[in-house]
């Protein structure tokens, strides 16, 4: 009799484990789908700058750092660009650009920024001699 109770307990434990794993997997997949559907896809296209940068297209799916440092996501190797110059970040569906204390500043539509700025589709960002256009799909 005790063997039957222990066997039923094991079957119940395995069933609960499968239900738990299934619900966890379903929730995780739902979160990923929700992020892809709800998140705006922003991109940056380099329009003017060095030959190696012109035509560069970067989809922004997380923080993107611009700078002279090789560890930056967008490397602009110019003397007027700081090692870590500026950063694009997603805040909900909005794209925000902040200057990271660069020496020569960052321009948005020709105006220097001193605090984080929410960008709009078609805005022009200038870092050093590189000019980038922000777009939303």
Contact map, one row per residue, 1 for C-alpha under 8 A:
11111000000000000000000000000000000000000000000000000000000000000000000000000000000000000000000000000000000000000000000000000000000000000
11111100000000000000000000000000000000000000000000000000000000000000000000000000000000000000000000000000000000000000000000000000000000000
11111110000000000000000000000000000000000000000000000000000000000000000000000000000000000000000000000000000000000000000000000000000000000
11111111000000000000000000000000000000000000000000000000000000000000000000000000000000000000000000000000000000000000000000000000000000000
11111111100000000000000000000000000000000000000000000000000000000000000000000000000000000000000000000000000000000000000000000000000000000
01111111110000000000000000000000000000000000000000000000000000000000000000000000000000000000000000000000000000000000000000000000000000000
00111111111000000000000000000000000000000000000000000000000000000000000000000000000000000000000000000000000000000000000000000000000000000
00011111111100000000000000000000000000000000000000000000000000000000000000000000000000000000000000000000000000000000000000000000000000000
00001111111110000000000000000000000000000000000000000000000000000000000000000000000000000000000000000000000000000000000000000000000000000
00000111111111000000000000000000000000000000000000000000000000000000000000000000000000000000000000000000000000000000000000000000000000000
00000011111111100000000000000000000000000000000000000000000000000000000000000000000000000000000000000000000000000000000000000000000000000
00000001111111110000000000000000000000000000000000000000000000000000000000000000000000000000000000000000000000000000000000000000000000000
00000000111111111000000000000000000000000000000000000000000000000000000000000000000000000000000000000000000000000000000000000000000000000
00000000011111111100000000000000000000000000000000000000000000000000000000000000000000000000000000000000000000000000000000000000000000000
00000000001111111110000000000000000000000000000000000000000000000000000000000000000000000000000000000000000000000000000000000000000000000
00000000000111111111000000000000000000000000000000000000000000000000000000000000000000000000000000000000000000000000000000000000000000000
00000000000011111111100000000000000000000000000000000000000000000000000000000000000000000000000000000000000000000000000000000000000000000
00000000000001111111110000000000000000000000000000000000000000000000000000000000000000000000000000000000000000000000000000000000000000000
00000000000000111111111000000000000000000000000000000000000000000000000000000000000000000000000000000000000000000000000000000000000000000
00000000000000011111111100000000000000000000000000000000000000000000000000000000000000000000000000000000000000000000000000000000000000000
00000000000000001111111110000000000000000000000000000000000000000000000000000000000000000000000000000000000000000000000000000000000000000
00000000000000000111111111000000000000000000000000000000000000000000000000000000000000000000000000000000000000000000000000000000000000000
00000000000000000011111111100000000000000000000000000000000000000000000000000000000000000000000000000000000000000000000000000000000000000
00000000000000000001111111110000000000000000000000000000000000000000000000000000000000000000000000000000000000000000000000000000000000000
00000000000000000000111111111000000000000000000000000000000000000000000000000000000000000000000000000000000000000000000000000000000000000
00000000000000000000011111111100000000000000000000000000000000000000000000000000000000000000000000000000000000000000000000000000000000000
00000000000000000000001111111110000000000000000000000000000000000000000000000000000000000000000000000000000000000000000000000000000000000
00000000000000000000000111111111000000000000000000000000000000000000000000000000000000000000000000000000000000000000000000000000000000000
00000000000000000000000011111111100000000000000000000000000000000000000000000000000000000000000000000000000000000000000000000000000000000
00000000000000000000000001111111110000000000000000000000000000000000000000000000000000000000000000000000000000000000000000000000000000000
00000000000000000000000000111111111000000000000000000000000000000000000000000000000000000000000000000000000000000000000000000000000000000
00000000000000000000000000011111111100000000000000000000000000000000000000000000000000000000000000000000000000000000000000000000000000000
00000000000000000000000000001111111110000000000000000000000000000000000000000000000000000000000000000000000000000000000000000000000000000
00000000000000000000000000000111111111000000000000000000000000000000000000000000000000000000000000000000000000000000000000000000000000000
00000000000000000000000000000011111111100000000000000000000000000000000000000000000000000000000000000000000000000000000000000000000000000
00000000000000000000000000000001111111100000000000000000000000000000000000000000000000000000000000000000000000000000000000000000000000000
00000000000000000000000000000000111111110000000000000000000000000000000000000000000000000000000000000000000000000000000000000000000000000
00000000000000000000000000000000011111110000000000000000000000000000000000000000000000000000100000000000000000000000000000000000000000000
00000000000000000000000000000000001111111000000000000000000000000000000000000000000000000001100000000000000000000000000000000000000000000
00000000000000000000000000000000000011111100000000000000000000000000000000000000000000000000110000000000000000000000000000000000000000011
00000000000000000000000000000000000000111110000000000000001110000000000000000000000000000000000000000000000000000000000000000000000000011
00000000000000000000000000000000000000011111000000000000001110000000000000000000000000000000001000000000000000000000000000000000000001111
00000000000000000000000000000000000000001111100000000000111100000000000000000000000000000000000000000000000000000000000000000000000001111
00000000000000000000000000000000000000000111110000000000111100000000000000000000000000000000000000000000000000000000000000000000000111100
00000000000000000000000000000000000000000011111000000011110000000000000000000000000000000000000000000000000000000000000000000000000111100
00000000000000000000000000000000000000000001111110001111100000000000000000000000000000000000000000000000000000000000000000000000011110000
00000000000000000000000000000000000000000000111110000110000000000000000000000000000000000000000000000000000000000000000000000000011110000
00000000000000000000000000000000000000000000011111001100000000000000000000000000000000000000000000000000000000000000000000000000111100000
00000000000000000000000000000000000000000000011111101100000000000000000000000000000000000000000000000000000000000000000000000000111000000
00000000000000000000000000000000000000000000000111111100000000000000000000000000000000000000000000000000000000000000000000000000010000000
00000000000000000000000000000000000000000000000011111100000000000000000000000000000000000000000000000000000000000000000000000000000000000
00000000000000000000000000000000000000000000000001111100000000000000000000000000000000000000000000000000000000000000000000000000000000000
00000000000000000000000000000000000000000000010111111111000000000000000000010000000000000000000000000000000000000000000000000000000000000
00000000000000000000000000000000000000000000011111111111000000000000000000000000000000000000000000000000000000000000000000000000000000000
00000000000000000000000000000000000000000000111000001111100000000000000000000000000000000000000000000000000000000000000000000000000000000
00000000000000000000000000000000000000000000110000001111110000000000000000000000000000000000000000000000000000000000000000000000000000000
00000000000000000000000000000000000000000011110000000011111000000000000000000000000000000000000000000000000000000000000000000000000000000
00000000000000000000000000000000000000000011100000000001111100000000000000000000000000000000000000000000000000000000000000000000000000000
00000000000000000000000000000000000000001111000000000000111110000000000000000000000000000000000000000000000000000000000000000000000000000
00000000000000000000000000000000000000001111000000000000011111110000000000000000000000011100000000000000000000000000000000000000000000000
00000000000000000000000000000000000000001100000000000000001111100000000000000000000000000100000000000000000000000000000000000000000000000
00000000000000000000000000000000000000000000000000000000000111110000000000000000000000001100000000000000000000000000000000000000000000000
00000000000000000000000000000000000000000000000000000000000111111000000000000000000000111100000000000000000000000000000000000000000000000
00000000000000000000000000000000000000000000000000000000000101111100000111000000000000111000000000000000000000000000000000000000000000000
00000000000000000000000000000000000000000000000000000000000000111110000111000000000111110000000000000000000000000000000000000000000000000
00000000000000000000000000000000000000000000000000000000000000011111000111110000000111100000000000000000000000000000000000000000000000000
00000000000000000000000000000000000000000000000000000000000000001111100111111000111111000000000000000000000000000000000000000000000000000
00000000000000000000000000000000000000000000000000000000000000000111110100111100111110000000000000000000000000000000000000000000000000000
00000000000000000000000000000000000000000000000000000000000000000011111100101000011100000000000000000000000000000000000000000000000000000
00000000000000000000000000000000000000000000000000000000000000000001111100100000000000000000000000000000000000000000000000000000000000000
00000000000000000000000000000000000000000000000000000000000000000000111110100000000000000000000000000000000000000000000000000000000000000
00000000000000000000000000000000000000000000000000000000000000011111111111100000001100000000000000000000000000000000000000000000000000000
00000000000000000000000000000000000000000000000000000000000000011110001111100000000000000000000000000000000000000000000000000000000000000
00000000000000000000000000000000000000000000000000000000000000011110000111110000000000000000000000000000000000000000000000000000000000000
00000000000000000000000000000000000000000000000000000000000000000111111111111000000000000000000000000000000000000000000000000000000000000
00000000000000000000000000000000000000000000000000001000000000000111000001111100100000000000000000000000000000000000000000000000010000000
00000000000000000000000000000000000000000000000000000000000000000011100000111110100000000000000000000000000000000000000000000000000000000
00000000000000000000000000000000000000000000000000000000000000000001000000011111100000000000000000000000000000000000000000000001100000000
00000000000000000000000000000000000000000000000000000000000000000000000000001111110000000000000000000000000000000000000000000000000000000
00000000000000000000000000000000000000000000000000000000000000000000000000000111110000000000000000000011000000000000000000000001100000000
00000000000000000000000000000000000000000000000000000000000000000011000000011111111010000000000000000111000000000000000000000011000000000
00000000000000000000000000000000000000000000000000000000000000000011100000000011111110000000000000000111000000000000000000000000000000000
00000000000000000000000000000000000000000000000000000000000000000011100100000000111110000000000000000000000000000000000000000000000000000
00000000000000000000000000000000000000000000000000000000000000001111100100000000011111000000000000010100000000000000000000000000000000000
00000000000000000000000000000000000000000000000000000000000000001111000000000000111111100000000000111100110000000000000000000010000000000
00000000000000000000000000000000000000000000000000000000000000001110000000000000000111110000000011111100010000000000000000000000000000000
00000000000000000000000000000000000000000000000000000000000000111100000000000000000011111000000011110000000000000000000000000000000000000
00000000000000000000000000000000000000000000000000000000000100111000000000000000000001111100001111000000000000000000000000000000000000000
00000000000000000000000000000000000000000000000000000000000101110000000000000000000000111110001110000000000000000000000000000000000000000
00000000000000000000000000000000000000000000000000000000000111100000000000000000000000011111111100000000000000000000000000000000000000000
00000000000000000000000000000000000000000000000000000000000000000000000000000000000000001111111100000000000000000000000000000000000000000
00000000000000000000000000000000000000100000000000000000000000000000000000000000000000000111110000000000000000000000000000000000000000000
00000000000000000000000000000000000001110000000000000000000000000000000000000000000000000111111000000000000000000000000000000000000000000
00000000000000000000000000000000000000010000000000000000000000000000000000000000000000000111111100000000000000000000011000000000000000000
00000000000000000000000000000000000000000100000000000000000000000000000000000000000000011110111110000000000000000000011100000000000000000
00000000000000000000000000000000000000000000000000000000000000000000000000000000000000011110011111000000000000000001111000000000000000000
00000000000000000000000000000000000000000000000000000000000000000000000000000000000001111000001111100000000000000001111000000000000000000
00000000000000000000000000000000000000000000000000000000000000000000000000000000000001110000000111110000000000001111100000000000000000000
00000000000000000000000000000000000000000000000000000000000000000000000000000000000011100000000011111100110000001111000000000000000000000
00000000000000000000000000000000000000000000000000000000000000000000000000000000000111100000000001111100000000000000000000000000000000000
00000000000000000000000000000000000000000000000000000000000000000000000000000000000011000000000000111110100000000000000000000000000000000
00000000000000000000000000000000000000000000000000000000000000000000000000000000110111000000000000111111110000000000000000000000000000000
00000000000000000000000000000000000000000000000000000000000000000000000000000001110000000000000000001111100000000000000000000000000000000
00000000000000000000000000000000000000000000000000000000000000000000000000000001110000000000000000000111110000000000000000000001000000000
00000000000000000000000000000000000000000000000000000000000000000000000000000000000010000000000000101111111000011000000000000010000000000
00000000000000000000000000000000000000000000000000000000000000000000000000000000000011000000000000100101111100011000000000001111000000000
00000000000000000000000000000000000000000000000000000000000000000000000000000000000000000000000000000000111111111000000000001110000000000
00000000000000000000000000000000000000000000000000000000000000000000000000000000000000000000000000000000011111111000000000111100000000000
00000000000000000000000000000000000000000000000000000000000000000000000000000000000000000000000000000000001111100000000000111100000000000
00000000000000000000000000000000000000000000000000000000000000000000000000000000000000000000000000000000001111110000000000011100000000000
00000000000000000000000000000000000000000000000000000000000000000000000000000000000000000000000000000000001111111000000000000000000000000
00000000000000000000000000000000000000000000000000000000000000000000000000000000000000000000000000000000111101111100000000000000000000000
00000000000000000000000000000000000000000000000000000000000000000000000000000000000000000000000001100000111100111111100000000000000000000
00000000000000000000000000000000000000000000000000000000000000000000000000000000000000000000000001100000000000011111000000000000000000000
00000000000000000000000000000000000000000000000000000000000000000000000000000000000000000000000001100000000000001111100000000000000000000
00000000000000000000000000000000000000000000000000000000000000000000000000000000000000000000000111100000000000001111110000000000000000000
00000000000000000000000000000000000000000000000000000000000000000000000000000000000000000000000111000000000000001011111000000000000000000
00000000000000000000000000000000000000000000000000000000000000000000000000000000000000000000011110000000000000000001111100000000000000000
00000000000000000000000000000000000000000000000000000000000000000000000000000000000000000000011110000000000000000000111110100000000001000
00000000000000000000000000000000000000000000000000000000000000000000000000000000000000000000001000000000000000000000011111100000000001100
00000000000000000000000000000000000000000000000000000000000000000000000000000000000000000000000000000000000000000000001111100000000001110
00000000000000000000000000000000000000000000000000000000000000000000000000000000000000000000000000000000000000000000000111110000000011100
00000000000000000000000000000000000000000000000000000000000000000000000000000000000000000000000000000000000110000000001111111000000011100
00000000000000000000000000000000000000000000000000000000000000000000000000000000000000000000000000000000000111000000000001111100001111000
00000000000000000000000000000000000000000000000000000000000000000000000000000000000000000000000000000000011111000000000000111110001111000
00000000000000000000000000000000000000000000000000000000000000000000000000000000000000000000000000000000011111000000000000011111111100000
00000000000000000000000000000000000000000000000000000000000000000000000000000000100010000000000000000000111000000000000000001111111000000
00000000000000000000000000000000000000000000000000000000000000000000000000000101100000000000000000000001010000000000000000000111110000000
00000000000000000000000000000000000000000000000110000000000000000000000000000101000000000000000000000000000000000000000000000111111000000
00000000000000000000000000000000000000000000011111000000000000000000000000010000000000000000000000000000000000000000000000000111111100000
00000000000000000000000000000000000000000000011110000000000000000000000000000000000000000000000000000000000000000000000000011110111110000
00000000000000000000000000000000000000000001111100000000000000000000000000000000000000000000000000000000000000000000000000011100011111000
00000000000000000000000000000000000000000001111000000000000000000000000000000000000000000000000000000000000000000000000001111000001111100
00000000000000000000000000000000000000000111100000000000000000000000000000000000000000000000000000000000000000000000001111111000000111110
00000000000000000000000000000000000000000111100000000000000000000000000000000000000000000000000000000000000000000000000111100000000011111
00000000000000000000000000000000000000011110000000000000000000000000000000000000000000000000000000000000000000000000000010000000000001111
00000000000000000000000000000000000000011110000000000000000000000000000000000000000000000000000000000000000000000000000000000000000000111
